[in-house]
Amino acid sequence: MIPNKLITLAALTTLLLAGCGKKETASTKPESNKVRVGYIGLTCEASIFSAVENGYFKEEGLEVELIKCDWKNYKDTLALGGYDITQHLVMYFLKPIEQGLDVKFTGGIHSGCLRVQASAKSDITTVEQLRGKRIGVPGMGTPPFVYANRVLKRHGIDGSKEIEWKVFPVGELGLAIDKGEVDAVADSEPIGSMLLASGKVRNVADQAVDEGDKDEYCCEVIANGKWLSANPKTAAAATRALLKGAKYVEANPVAAAEMSVEKKYLASNPKLNAVALSKLNYIPSVSRAEASVKTAAKEMIAAGMLAPNTDIDELSKRAFAHLDGVSDEWIEKTEVKKVAGGQTLADQGDKIALSKIDSSCCAAPVVSN
């Protein structure tokens, strides 16, 4: 007869082995093919909308769900898992990442949306002449504010001491120039082009063309860190879909802009949206996206917007994730269709169109009057 203690020990051993087996199975379960993509309803999110409408997520074997969000809790919603992945501003997320926010950039979407512009009535033609002046911004800590501080620091100006910052709703920056309440403004597209077309301002810094800025992404693909770690293949597939969407926008800016409005992803006039979108550079990259994170971090440290002892390489490693099958080589060989008439407006009319644009592609939805 087998002693009771031996029977009990044998039973416990069986249970433990069974439990270990179940845990091992759970840890190797297939990744989900469902992905939730966050969006706000901005002009520059055309790459997201194009990826959905052209079936790029489906090509990657994914079931995509769009999650409508708003600015006030966009960062927190991503960090808390309210959605899985999106595209957004590098400078908007770097400080939270430094402070521990678990999100990861995975590829570059577009560049060229930020500017610093002086009143055309002033004699200001260079950044150096902004010392001691009043600069209007859509908010403290916004990407235009961060960009302006970076540019100022490059030219030996301490934005925290030598500039008077004044906050206005994004649609009222031009009015502030008209009323003489500011000497210059920092803004993003399409506001920058709108003010230029109206003759109210001249550029003193332009992220789209200035050396040191033109190759830096303002918006990149960014994902929830825990979701990415649990679903690396799905994250890679979703990133590829979004990068392909960016290639489509570059090839078909008018078609992408019109589709975004017609499918009601954002509220705008199709022509106004096309003019605004054509000002941005949608040339996706992985290597340049990682380099952009480091460049932005370096200058944000210099401008006092990141801690002075921040290790740029360590921050970049935490902020950027390299994914299998997502590379510059893959981007280079990926082809997108060209839509007839999808490249340029039949009637450019930029001055008329831009004069009606109400808000910034990287700050609020574009709404026609």
Sequence and secondary structure as in RCSB ss.txt:
>XXXX:A:sequence
MIPNKLITLAALTTLLLAGCGKKETASTKPESNKVRVGYIGLTCEASIFSAVENGYFKEEGLEVELIKCDWKNYK
DTLALGGYDITQHLVMYFLKPIEQGLDVKFTGGIHSGCLRVQASAKSDITTVEQLRGKRIGVPGMGTPPFVYANR
VLKRHGIDGSKEIEWKVFPVGELGLAIDKGEVDAVADSEPIGSMLLASGKVRNVADQAVDEGDKDEYCCEVIANG
KWLSANPKTAAAATRALLKGAKYVEANPVAAAEMSVEKKYLASNPKLNAVALSKLNYIPSVSRAEASVKTAAKEM
IAAGMLAPNTDIDELSKRAFAHLDGVSDEWIEKTEVKKVAGGQTLADQGDKIALSKIDSSCCAAPVVSN
>XXXX:A:secstr
   HHHHHHHHHHHHHHHHHHHHHHHHT     EEEEEE   GGGHHHHHHHHTTHHHHTT EEEEEE  GGGHH
HHHHTTSSSEEEEEHHHHHHHHHTT  EEEEEEEEE  EEEEEETTS   SGGGGTT EEEESSTTSHHHHHHHH
HHHHTT  TTTS EEEE  GGGHHHHHHTTS SEEEEETTHHHHHHHHTSEEEEEETTTSTTTTTSEEEEEEEEH
HHHHH HHHHHHHHHHHHHHHHHHHH HHHHHHHHHHTTSS S HHHHHHHHTTSB   BSHHHHHHHHHHHHHH
HHTTSS TT  HHHHHHHHB   TT SHHHHHH      TT SS SS  HHHHHTTB S TTTS   B 
